[in-house]
Each structure stands twice: as structure tokens, then as C-alpha cells.
Amino acid sequence: MKPASQLVPVELEKLKPVLHDKIERMDGQHLVLVNRLLLQLEAEELAEYLGEAFNKDHEQGLLRRIPELVKQFRTGHRYCPAGLL
């Protein structure tokens, strides 16, 4: 891989083939690192999405209703043991 000082900006439409080429030339150790980086990126995106969703639910008052909604579900669910109500 080239040092960061030798990297040239790539047009977005050409980025996928460039990345595919770089991935094809990587050894196993680098592939593991790239995979971990992508997993971290996915986790951060998911955390941001969930945070926004929880904020929206909180603003709508849905989080305060969780105990009530759980009780309603358990009451109407035929497999719910009576002690869990």
C-alpha cells in the first residue's frame, strides 16, 4: 500500500473499482483490519439511528408507556405465565 503522502484523491464514481482493487491486493491481516473498520462504521451508524429513534419515541411519550404496553401484551398472550404480570 502507498504511504498516505502519495495518495491521490479519487472521483466518487471511480472509488468502488479503486477500493476493490486495493482489497484484492491486501493480505489477510489488512483484510481483518478493514473488516473491523467496516463493522465499527456499521455499529456507529446503527447507534446513531437507534439514538434518533429513541429520542423520537421519547418526544412522543412512548417510553413512558412501556410498562403499560408490556402488561397489555402479557395479559393478552396465552403463553404468558401468570406470575409475570
Beta strands, then each sheet from edge to edge (+ up, - down):
end
